[in-house]
Amino acid sequence: MKYSKLDAKDHAREHMRGIWAAALNPFQEDGSFNEAGLRSNIRHWVDDLGIQGLFIAGKQGEFFSMSLDERKRNFEIAVEECAGRAGTIMSASDQNFDTVLELARHAQDCGADYIVVHAPMLHFVTDPDDTVYNYYKAICDQVDIGIAMWSHPDSGYLMSPELCARIAELPNIVAIKYSVPREMYVRLSLMVGDKIQVSTASEVDWLDNIEELDWKLYLCSSPPYQLQTKVDRRMFDYTQLAFQGRFSEARKVRDSLEPVRRAILDTKPGGKPQAHGKYWQELLGQVGGNVRAPLLQLSDEEKTRTRVAFEACGLKL
């Protein structure tokens, strides 16, 4: 590892910055994992789009349909392709605690920078705070790698800012992907200062959070490689302007992306987010591919609607 357990917070404060994107995984028609396609995408994301870190094998990446060996291989490919060029944060999320630990140790051993672990679904539990604290403490006790929390409604509850701040005291907790209403992540940001990196996946709010909360990390979803091309890096551009304190200029660039955001939102079927994201990638010249069962593929009609909106959205290719 590049840091010790007790240095994890300092390392993340210095290196876990900028735009980090959550990778969709390309699968072939027969369902097999397209390793070459993923490598091609990573090179484009890092070299052409300036993405500074990748979130690997998360819900966007359909980890729930992948074997344990495939998830480990997913980690290894990302480490190989990002070495010396971008950071990596590997999703060790799983409902089986032994699997979480096995993936966390593999991420640590193969050279990943950090891991992210989703708050667990807790059946029958109505007062989750002590259990969730113990969950993250048990992981921290057994690995040295820096860990990001992840709270999302998928768990059936949201971690309170007070609980997150309590967990943030653990030595190798370095960040949180906090998929909650804005008032909750604002409160947490004020509570923890720069002890950990606080972020949420909303690209629409990213600029405001840099300006108002002094955020340094976008962690993370698919917009960084869906809103941009090699010759049209407006998310990167407005982020750099914001980091320089040039917020009026940054806002103009951010707002110019609204037709692209609208094209994506207006054509994305509610039940097919990964399939839509992969088809949008194909329109951009990236490797998209199929989703795995039981997820649904886009219909021909849905593809046509998406293509028409894409061609009119104003992205430069």
Secondary structure, DSSP 4 states (H G I P E B T S, - for coil): --S-GGGHHHHHHHHS-EEEEEPPPPB-TTS-B-HHHHHHHHHIIIIIT---EEEESSTTTTGGGS-HHHHHHHHHHHHHHHTTT-EEEEE---SSHHHHHHHHHHHHHHT-SEEEEEPPP-TT-S--HHHHHHHHHHHHHH--SEEEEEE-GGGSS---HHHHHHHTTSTTEEEEEE-S-HHHHHHHHHHHTTSSEEE-S-STTHHHHHHHH---EEE--SHHHHS-BTTB-HHHHHHHHHHTT-HHHHHHHHHTTHHHHHHHHHH--TT-HHHHHHHHHHHTTS---BPPTTSPPPPHHHHHHHHHHHHHS----
